[in-house]
């Protein structure tokens, strides 16, 4: 039964319980998000390392577009003076 607060406002409550995903689905999603976050963090770290080393943002983006994860970690190590171990969680 709706609670009436006035002519224009009516509050209703749905008796249906919220749907939650199975544990396996949630685990898969969180694993994917963790990997995706790591890749994005590595890209951003490499991008700003290249920009800090004197490249323009467009040059840095073009270089990273064709790169691979291991090579990108090497970019940070070589051009920004950072160790690969600093990038690995």
GUFI-20271 format. One record per atom (N, C-alpha, C): atom name; x, y, z. Coordinates in Angstrom, 3 decimals. Atoms other than C-alpha are relative to their C-alpha. Example, Ala and Ser with C-alpha at 12.3 -4.5 7.8 and 13.67 -1.06 7.14 Angstrom:
2
PT; N; 0.890; -1.190; 0.000
PT; CA; 12.300; -4.500; 7.800
PT; C; 0.900; 1.200; 0.000
PT; N; -0.820; -1.190; -0.060
PT; CA; 13.670; -1.060; 7.140
PT; C; -0.770; 1.090; 0.730
***
This chain:
89
PT; N; 0.844; -1.176; 0.000
PT; CA; 0.000; 0.000; 0.000
PT; C; 0.886; 1.234; 0.000
PT; N; -0.860; -1.184; 0.093
PT; CA; 1.582; 3.295; -1.062
PT; C; -0.252; 0.976; 1.144
PT; N; 0.079; -1.047; -1.008
PT; CA; 2.330; 5.982; 1.486
PT; C; -0.146; 1.319; -0.727
PT; N; 0.265; -1.257; 0.692
PT; CA; 0.897; 9.298; 0.356
PT; C; 0.533; 1.154; 0.834
PT; N; -0.564; -1.162; -0.677
PT; CA; 2.885; 12.415; 1.240
PT; C; -0.623; 1.295; -0.492
PT; N; 0.627; -1.181; 0.569
PT; CA; 0.802; 14.808; -0.740
PT; C; -0.569; -0.372; -1.341
PT; N; 0.634; 0.251; 1.284
PT; CA; -0.862; 15.145; -4.077
PT; C; 1.021; -0.482; -1.031
PT; N; -0.958; 0.290; 1.062
PT; CA; 2.324; 14.964; -6.189
PT; C; 0.997; -1.098; 0.349
PT; N; -1.040; 0.953; -0.382
PT; CA; 4.531; 12.551; -4.194
PT; C; -0.615; -1.247; 0.622
PT; N; 0.451; 1.281; -0.526
PT; CA; 3.773; 8.875; -3.641
PT; C; 1.197; -0.937; 0.054
PT; N; -1.117; 0.934; -0.174
PT; CA; 6.307; 6.388; -2.250
PT; C; -0.550; -1.419; -0.047
PT; N; 0.394; 1.406; 0.068
PT; CA; 5.993; 2.734; -3.183
PT; C; 1.229; -0.860; 0.261
PT; N; -1.084; 0.946; -0.258
PT; CA; 8.072; -0.285; -2.242
PT; C; -0.277; -1.264; -0.792
PT; N; 0.134; 1.237; 0.754
PT; CA; 8.694; -3.250; -4.512
PT; C; 0.332; -1.173; 0.927
PT; N; -0.274; 1.142; -0.877
PT; CA; 8.440; -6.551; -2.619
PT; C; 0.990; -1.003; -0.590
PT; N; -0.924; 0.948; 0.631
PT; CA; 10.795; -8.299; -5.096
PT; C; 1.400; 0.130; 0.585
PT; N; -1.377; -0.082; -0.506
PT; CA; 14.230; -9.191; -3.707
PT; C; 0.956; 0.352; -1.147
PT; N; -0.960; -0.308; 1.066
PT; CA; 17.252; -7.865; -5.619
PT; C; 0.676; -1.284; -0.486
PT; N; -0.682; 1.166; 0.577
PT; CA; 18.942; -10.338; -7.960
PT; C; 1.510; 0.175; 0.183
PT; N; -1.453; -0.029; -0.136
PT; CA; 22.557; -11.159; -7.158
PT; C; 0.585; -1.096; -0.883
PT; N; -0.598; 0.998; 0.885
PT; CA; 24.927; -12.990; -9.502
PT; C; 0.552; -1.186; 0.791
PT; N; -0.645; 1.147; -0.663
PT; CA; 26.274; -16.458; -8.696
PT; C; 1.452; 0.333; 0.360
PT; N; -1.369; -0.264; -0.461
PT; CA; 29.652; -16.574; -6.908
PT; C; 1.019; -0.085; -1.140
PT; N; -0.963; 0.163; 1.107
PT; CA; 31.474; -17.804; -10.031
PT; C; -0.027; 1.208; -0.929
PT; N; 0.121; -1.170; 0.872
PT; CA; 30.148; -14.893; -12.103
PT; C; 0.655; 1.214; 0.645
PT; N; -0.607; -1.122; -0.715
PT; CA; 31.164; -12.353; -9.468
PT; C; 1.515; -0.137; 0.033
PT; N; -1.444; 0.240; -0.036
PT; CA; 34.630; -13.931; -9.136
PT; C; 0.628; 0.282; -1.363
PT; N; -0.513; -0.258; 1.350
PT; CA; 35.127; -13.852; -12.936
PT; C; 0.031; 1.493; -0.299
PT; N; 0.063; -1.445; 0.246
PT; CA; 34.032; -10.216; -13.099
PT; C; 1.107; 0.727; 0.757
PT; N; -1.029; -0.672; -0.783
PT; CA; 36.345; -9.154; -10.280
PT; C; 1.401; -0.323; -0.507
PT; N; -1.297; 0.351; 0.592
PT; CA; 39.261; -11.041; -11.858
PT; C; 0.256; 0.809; -1.262
PT; N; -0.130; -0.796; 1.218
PT; CA; 38.620; -9.286; -15.154
PT; C; 0.288; 1.456; 0.337
PT; N; -0.214; -1.399; -0.381
PT; CA; 38.415; -5.876; -13.442
PT; C; 1.415; 0.209; 0.535
PT; N; -1.352; -0.126; -0.530
PT; CA; 41.698; -6.499; -11.617
PT; C; 1.016; 0.037; -1.143
PT; N; -0.919; 0.028; 1.147
PT; CA; 43.485; -7.387; -14.864
PT; C; -0.131; 1.273; -0.830
PT; N; 0.234; -1.206; 0.789
PT; CA; 41.897; -4.457; -16.707
PT; C; 0.590; 1.225; 0.694
PT; N; -0.557; -1.112; -0.762
PT; CA; 42.897; -2.050; -13.934
PT; C; 1.524; 0.003; -0.080
PT; N; -1.462; 0.090; 0.101
PT; CA; 46.493; -3.315; -14.038
PT; C; 0.476; 0.478; -1.374
PT; N; -0.375; -0.410; 1.360
PT; CA; 46.659; -2.846; -17.827
PT; C; -0.133; 1.511; -0.157
PT; N; 0.198; -1.450; 0.099
PT; CA; 45.227; 0.683; -17.586
PT; C; 1.061; 0.750; 0.795
PT; N; -1.021; -0.640; -0.817
PT; CA; 47.648; 1.572; -14.792
PT; C; 1.354; -0.041; -0.703
PT; N; -1.276; 0.125; 0.706
PT; CA; 50.594; 0.263; -16.804
PT; C; 0.047; 0.959; -1.196
PT; N; 0.044; -0.912; 1.145
PT; CA; 49.499; 2.228; -19.886
PT; C; 0.209; 1.440; 0.467
PT; N; -0.114; -1.379; -0.488
PT; CA; 49.103; 5.449; -17.888
PT; C; 1.396; 0.297; 0.525
PT; N; -1.357; -0.189; -0.513
PT; CA; 52.452; 4.970; -16.155
PT; C; 0.981; 0.179; -1.155
PT; N; -0.887; -0.097; 1.168
PT; CA; 54.193; 4.412; -19.507
PT; C; -0.237; 1.301; -0.760
PT; N; 0.338; -1.227; 0.725
PT; CA; 52.356; 7.311; -21.155
PT; C; 0.669; 1.201; 0.657
PT; N; -0.560; -1.170; -0.673
PT; CA; 53.417; 9.813; -18.502
PT; C; 1.513; -0.085; 0.118
PT; N; -1.462; 0.134; 0.016
PT; CA; 56.952; 8.401; -18.388
PT; C; 0.550; 0.499; -1.333
PT; N; -0.447; -0.467; 1.314
PT; CA; 57.280; 9.042; -22.123
PT; C; -0.158; 1.515; -0.130
PT; N; 0.209; -1.453; 0.044
PT; CA; 55.800; 12.528; -21.814
PT; C; 1.048; 0.695; 0.866
PT; N; -1.023; -0.574; -0.877
PT; CA; 58.148; 13.230; -18.913
PT; C; 1.395; -0.080; -0.590
PT; N; -1.306; 0.150; 0.648
PT; CA; 61.070; 12.039; -21.047
PT; C; 0.140; 0.899; -1.224
PT; N; -0.128; -0.976; 1.079
PT; CA; 60.313; 14.720; -23.637
PT; C; -0.873; -0.224; -1.219
PT; N; 0.874; 0.219; 1.152
PT; CA; 57.832; 13.194; -26.062
PT; C; -1.293; 0.798; 0.169
PT; N; 1.306; -0.651; -0.068
PT; CA; 54.613; 14.965; -26.938
PT; C; -1.048; -1.057; 0.353
PT; N; 1.052; 0.985; -0.292
PT; CA; 51.361; 13.340; -25.783
PT; C; -0.401; -0.819; -1.237
PT; N; 0.356; 0.729; 1.213
PT; CA; 50.608; 12.405; -29.408
PT; C; 1.054; -1.043; -0.353
PT; N; -1.072; 0.962; 0.259
PT; CA; 54.012; 10.749; -29.865
PT; C; -0.049; -1.164; 0.986
PT; N; 0.073; 1.047; -1.019
PT; CA; 53.645; 8.852; -26.595
PT; C; -1.162; -0.946; -0.292
PT; N; 1.169; 0.830; 0.302
PT; CA; 50.179; 7.639; -27.559
PT; C; 0.267; -0.882; -1.212
PT; N; -0.292; 0.781; 1.203
PT; CA; 51.364; 6.522; -30.991
PT; C; 0.970; -1.136; 0.311
PT; N; -0.960; 1.056; -0.348
PT; CA; 54.287; 4.584; -29.490
PT; C; -0.660; -1.102; 0.821
PT; N; 0.655; 0.998; -0.841
PT; CA; 52.085; 2.853; -26.914
PT; C; -1.090; -0.756; -0.746
PT; N; 1.061; 0.657; 0.759
PT; CA; 49.416; 2.009; -29.477
PT; C; 0.470; -1.315; -0.596
PT; N; -0.521; 1.222; 0.618
PT; CA; 51.660; -0.597; -31.086
PT; C; 0.779; -0.852; 0.993
PT; N; -0.825; 0.684; -0.985
PT; CA; 53.336; -1.708; -27.855
PT; C; -0.682; -1.181; 0.647
PT; N; 0.481; 1.123; -0.787
PT; CA; 52.970; -4.784; -25.715
PT; C; 0.338; 0.273; 1.457
PT; N; -0.175; -0.238; -1.423
PT; CA; 52.819; -4.994; -21.943
PT; C; 1.436; -0.089; 0.477
PT; N; -1.377; 0.172; -0.456
PT; CA; 56.362; -6.289; -21.414
PT; C; 0.889; 1.123; -0.540
PT; N; -0.786; -1.085; 0.581
PT; CA; 57.805; -3.682; -23.788
PT; C; -0.324; 1.319; 0.687
PT; N; 0.386; -1.233; -0.679
PT; CA; 55.818; -0.930; -22.091
PT; C; 0.666; 0.098; 1.363
PT; N; -0.693; -0.009; -1.285
PT; CA; 57.288; -1.939; -18.730
PT; C; 1.470; 0.355; -0.205
PT; N; -1.381; -0.349; 0.323
PT; CA; 60.707; -1.688; -20.372
PT; C; 0.162; 1.477; -0.285
PT; N; -0.033; -1.439; 0.260
PT; CA; 59.895; 1.841; -21.525
PT; C; 0.135; 0.751; 1.308
PT; N; -0.058; -0.674; -1.295
PT; CA; 59.309; 2.876; -17.955
PT; C; 1.366; -0.209; 0.627
PT; N; -1.295; 0.290; -0.600
PT; CA; 62.489; 1.147; -16.788
PT; C; 1.139; 0.752; -0.658
PT; N; -1.088; -0.635; 0.729
PT; CA; 64.703; 2.629; -19.492
PT; C; -0.094; 1.520; 0.039
PT; N; 0.093; -1.436; 0.216
PT; CA; 63.339; 6.118; -19.962
PT; C; -0.374; 0.793; 1.234
PT; N; 0.369; -0.742; -1.213
PT; CA; 62.025; 7.024; -16.531
PT; C; 0.832; -0.442; 1.191
PT; N; -0.871; 0.438; -1.078
PT; CA; 64.635; 5.188; -14.470
PT; C; -0.712; -0.795; 1.071
PT; N; 0.751; 0.792; -0.967
PT; CA; 62.124; 2.898; -12.786
PT; C; 0.273; -1.473; -0.225
PT; N; -0.196; 1.437; 0.089
PT; CA; 62.513; -0.769; -12.048
PT; C; -1.302; -0.689; -0.408
PT; N; 1.179; 0.805; 0.402
PT; CA; 60.140; -3.345; -13.578
PT; C; -0.742; -0.473; 1.237
PT; N; 0.637; 0.527; -1.218
PT; CA; 59.483; -4.676; -10.072
PT; C; -0.961; 1.008; 0.615
PT; N; 0.895; -1.010; -0.565
PT; CA; 57.828; -1.384; -9.156
PT; C; -1.382; -0.050; -0.646
PT; N; 1.274; 0.051; 0.703
PT; CA; 55.064; -2.038; -11.704
PT; C; -0.805; -1.249; 0.319
PT; N; 0.682; 1.259; -0.275
PT; CA; 54.245; -5.577; -10.624
PT; C; -0.633; 0.076; 1.386
PT; N; 0.656; -0.102; -1.313
PT; CA; 51.633; -5.661; -7.846
PT; C; 0.435; -1.091; 0.954
***
